[in-house]
């Protein structure tokens, strides 16, 4: 019986991800079906058994002893068929996009952008961060560039979105210092021209990092975006994208990070900036851990440095 159930779910999953399914399945109906399935005991105890086990261990590790069915459902909902959701969101009509996608505090971004200075949108491996690739161009911001590693540049998060949405990207190979330097120079040009740069602020790769206490452990965080902001006078705005009630999407924009004082050293100012972002990330992980990317839950569990 369990084997038959798995075959049915796998077949439905393939249909969701097919070109035909992507066109025919309405966003609201598909989202409700995904959420319903992720709340079933079969999904939690059988189909996603490994993910559920990792999530329970993760919650205990970060100091949340009780795992509720609702939290587990939300954790599975944010990861299951994410590729379908990214595609469909980008193809919504204007009316449905406005109905389902809520960009909170957009004035923070527009006011920063109006100043003519560059803006750095810093997201993370949390919730639906990939949706930012299509959401910001969709609301009329045409000069948004996403920094992305080479292995992700040709993935579904770019290739399967609405072709009418120009998702600009700056591609880098993090194994090559020369290529990374080149893309940072390109990023500087974007910011100096008053453009918007979207990147992830919680990545593990990169040689230059600073260590901060993070949810009971010591973790390295790269400060490249802080250095870019200081060298171009760009503003840094944290952004988090996650599922809201039912099938709606919330995009939360935060006030620009403080860049320190002119009389401080570059190193002090960089650390000051990154520390603020780490505090935002800590709050998100603590308040809604079910939206943390599963791969990053595992990275956290494998990280051994304790904050004594």
N, C-alpha and C positions, 0 to 999 in steps of 0.2 A: 504493500500500500504506500509506504514512504517513498519507494523507488518510483512509483507511478506519479506521486505528487511532484517529485523533483523533475520528472520529465515534462509535466504540464507547465511548471514554473519556468523551466529552461526554454521551453518552446515559446512561452509568452514573452520572456525576456528577449529572445532573438527577434520577435516581431516588433517589440518596442524599438529596438535598435536598427531595424531595417529601414530603408528609404520609404517604403510604403507605410510602415507603422508610424514613422516620424511625421509623415504628412497627415495621416488619418486620425491618430489618437489625439483627442482634444486635451489641452493642458489640464483643465480642471478635472476631467474624468480620469485621466491617467494618473494625476497626482493623488487623487483620492484612493484609487486602486492600490497604488504603491504603499501609501500610508496604512491602509487597511491590512494589506498582506504583512507588512513589517510588524504589525501588532499581534499577529496570530502566534499561538504557541508553537506551531510547526516552524514558522520562520525563525523565532527566537531560539528554539531548542534543537532544531534539526538543520534547516537550510543554511542558517548563518551561525551555526554552533561555534565555530572558531572565533568569529568576530565578537559574539556575545561573551565568550570566555575571556578574551583579551580586554573587553570593556569592563567587565567585573573586576579584573585584576587591576586595571588602570584606576578605577574609582577608589579602590582600597589604598592604592599607592599614593594618591593625591589627597587622601584624608576624607573621602566620602564613603562611609561604611555601607550605606544602604543603596541598592540599585533598584529603582522602581521600574515597573513594566513600561510606564510612559517614557522614562528616560531611555530605556533600551529601544523602544519603538522609534523614538526620535533619532537615536544614533544610527539605526539601520536605514531609516528613511532618508537621511542626508547623504548616504553613500550609494544606496541601491539605485541603479539606472540613472545615475547622475548625468551621463552622456546624453541620454534622451532629454532630460530636463534642460540642459544647457542649449540644446538645439531648438527645442520648442519655444523656450522663453525668447530667443532671438527672433523667432518668426511670428510672434503674437501681433495681432492688429494693434493699432495705436490705442483703441478703446480698451482692449483687454490688457495691454501692457500697463496702462495707467491704473487699471483696476487691481492688478495682481502684484505689481512691483512698486514698492514704496521707498523712495530715496529720501531719507530723513536728514535734515539740516543741509539741504543742497545749497542754501545761501552761503554757507561757510566756503564751499568750493567756488561758487560763482564770484563771491567777493574777492577771494584770493586771486582768481584768474583775471578779474577786471584790472587788477593792479599792473598787469603787464609782465609780472614776474613769473617764473616757472613754478609749477606745483608738482610735488611728489606724492602720489597716493600709495600709502604703504598698507598692503593687505597681508594675509598669512594663510597657512594651511588650516583653515578653519571655515566650516560652513560651506557656502557656495562661492568661494572667492573667485573662481574661474568666470563667473557670470559678469564680473566687472569688465571683462574684455569686450562684451557686446552692449552692456547696459549704458556705459558712459557715452559711447558714440551714438547710441540710440536716443539719448536725451539732448543731443545737439552739440556735444563736445567732440569736434572732429580732429583735434590735434592731440589725441591721447595715444601714447605709445606704451606697449607692455614689454618689459624686459623679460625674456624667457630663455632658458637653456636650450641648446640645440636639439636635445632629444624630445623636447616638448613643443618645438616650433611647428612641427607638422602633425601634431596630434589632433584629435577630434575637437578639442576646445577652441581651436582656430578653424579647422577645415569644415566642420559640420554646422557652423553658425550661418545665419542668413547672409547670402553673398552680397546683398545690398548694403550690409554694414561693413565699413572698412575698418577691420581690426588691425591696426598698425603694430608692428613689433620690432624690437631690437634684439637680435639673436646673439647669444654668446656661448662659447664652449668653456665651461669652468675648469676644464683640465688644461687649458692653454692660457698662460699669463698674457701672451701677446694679443689673443683674441679678446680676452676680458678687458685689457687696456683699450683696445679699439672701440668696444661697445660703450665703455665709460666715456670716451671722447664724444661718441655720437650722442650719448645721453646729455652731456654738457651742452651740446649744440641745441638740442630740443629745449632744454630748460632756459638757456640764454635767449632763445627766440620766444620765450613766454609760453612754451608748450607744457603739456601734462605728461608725466612719467608715472606709469603704474608698475609696481614691483612687489615682490614678497620680502618681508622684513625678518622672517624667522627661519630662513634656510640654514642648513648645516654646512653646505659646501662653501669654499672660500678660505684662503689662508689667514686673512686678517680678521681677527675677532676679539671681542672683549667678553670677559666672564662676569655674569651676574647671578645672584640667587634667583632661582625660578622654581616655584612650587616644591620647595624642600630639597632642591638639588642645585648644583652649580652648572651653568650652561653657557656656552659661547654664542655670541650674537655678532653678526657682521655689521660694520658701521659704514659701509660704502654709500648708502643713501644719505646718511648724515654728512659725510664728507662732500657729496655732490651738492647738497643744499648749502653748505657753507661756502663752497667755491663759486656758486652761481646765484646766491641770495634767494634761492627758491624756498617756498614754504612746504612743510611736511604735514600732510593730513592723513591720520590713520583711518582706514575704512574696513568695515566688517560686513560681510554679506551672509545671511543665514535665513532658514525657513521661519516664517512667522506662523500665526494661527492658520489652521487649515492648510491651504496650498499657496498662501501669499509669501512674497519674498521681501525681506527688509534689508535695506542698504544703509548702514549707519556711518555717517561722516562725523569725525570729531574735530574740535578746534585745532589749529596748527600747533605743532610741538614748539616749545620755547627753545631758541637756539643759543641761549646763554648770553654772556656779556662780551663786549669787544676786547676787554682787557684780559680775558681768559685765553689760555693756550688753545691751539686747534684740537689737541688731544682731549683737553678738559671739556671743550664744547661738544665734541663728537660723543664722548661718553655721556654727557648730560642729556643729549638728544636721545640716544639709544635707550638710556635708562627709563625715560618717559614711555617709550614704546613698549618696553618690556613690562612696565606696570599695567598698561592697557591690556596686553596679551595675558598677563597673569590674572587680571580681573575676569576676562572672558573665559579662560580655562576653568577658573574656580566657580564662576556663576553658572555656566552652561557647558560642562565638559562633554556632553553628548554630541556637540557639534565639532569637536576636534577631529581632524583628519585621522583615519585609522592608522595610517603609516606613521604618523607622528605620535600616536599613543604608544606604538611599539618602540619607536626611537626613545621615547621618554623612559619606558620600562627597562630598556637596555642600557640607559645612561647610568653610570655608577657613582659619579661624584656627588657626595652628600654635602648639603649646606649645614655644617655643624655650628 
